[in-house]
Amino acid sequence: MKLMLAAASIAAIVATVTPASAETALDWQTECHSAWANRNASPTNAALMGACMAYTAGVADALVTTGRLCMPPNVSLQQIRIMVHDYTQQHPERLNMSMAAIIKYALVPVWPCH
C-alpha cells in the first residue's frame, strides 16, 4: 500500500519527465542513476528521480497485486531501489531487458509467493 501511495503522489511528474528513450534496463540505469546522484542539483533531476522511483514502485505493486511477489509490508521504496540497483550491477548481461523484467528478477526470488 505504501508503494501505491508513493507512486500516486508523483504520477503527474512521471508523465512529463520519464525519459522517452528509456526502453531497456540500461537506459533506465543510465537515467535513474544519474538522477539519483544529482538529485539535489536541479528540480529536473529530482523529478526524474521521482519518476524512476514511481515506475519501480508501480512494477513492484503490480507484482504484489498479481500474486507474483509476496513482499513484507515494512519494505521501503528505498530498499527496493537498492535491491534493483544491486541486481543490475550483478547482472550486466541482462541490461538489454525491459526495466519491468529486471525489477521482477530482482525482487521475486527474494520474496516469492509460496
N, C-alpha and C positions, 0 to 999 in steps of 0.2 A: 504494500500500500504506500509506503514511503517513496518507493521508486515511481509510482504513478503520480504522486503529488509533485515530485521533483520534475518529472517530465512535463507535466501540465503547466507548471509555473513558468517554464521557458519555451513553451510551444510556439509562441509568436516569434521569438528570436530564431528558432530553428529554420523557419521558412525563409528568412532573409539572409542568414549568414552561413548556412551549411554550404561547404564548398561544392560547387557544381561538378567539379572534376573528381570528387571522391567516390569512386566506384569500387575500388578494391581496398583491402586492409592496408596495403602500402600507402595508398592515397590518404586514408584516414589517419594512419600512423604519422605521416608527414605533417598533415594539417593540425591534427589534435595535439601531438606532442609539442609542436611549435607554439600553438596557442597556450598550452599549459605552461610552458617555460616562460612565456612572455605575457601571462595573463594580466599583470598589473601595468603593462606598458601602454595599453590603449583600451578604450571601450570595445573596439572591434575584436581585439584578441580575447577579451573577457567574454564577449558574446559568442565568439566561435567556440571557446572552451565550453561554454554553457550548452551550445548546440551539440557538441560532441558528447557531453555527459548525458544530455537528454536522449540522444539516439541510443546510447549504451543502456540507459535505464529502460527505454521503451522495448528494446530487444529482450532484455532480461525479464521484464514484466510479461512480455508475450510468451516467453518460455515457461514462466511460472503458471500463467493462465491456461496454457495448453497442456500442462501436466508433465512437461519435459524436464523441468527444473524445480527442485524442492529446497529452496534456499531458506535458511533460518530468518525469522523476522527482524533480527537485530543487525543484519548485514548492511553496511553503509554503501552509498554510491561511491565513495572514495575507495573503499575496499575493492569494489568491483572494478573500478578504473585501474587500480594497481594490478589486479589479477589479469585483466585483459592485456595491459601493457607488458607484464611479465611473460604472458603467453606469446605475444608477438616477438619478444626478444628471444625466447627459447625455440620458436618455430618459424624462422625466417623463410623457410621453403613454402609456407602457407600464405604468405603475404599477397599472393595473387588472387586469393579467395575473397568473397564478399566479407564486409565487416560483420554482418549478422552471423555468418558462419563462424567467424573467429570468436565472437562473443559466446556462441553456443559451445564451441570446442573448449573454451577457457573455463566455462562455469559448470556445465552439465556433469563432467567427470567428478567434480568436487562435491556437488550436491545433487546426485541423481535421485529420481523418484523410484522407490522400490515397490 
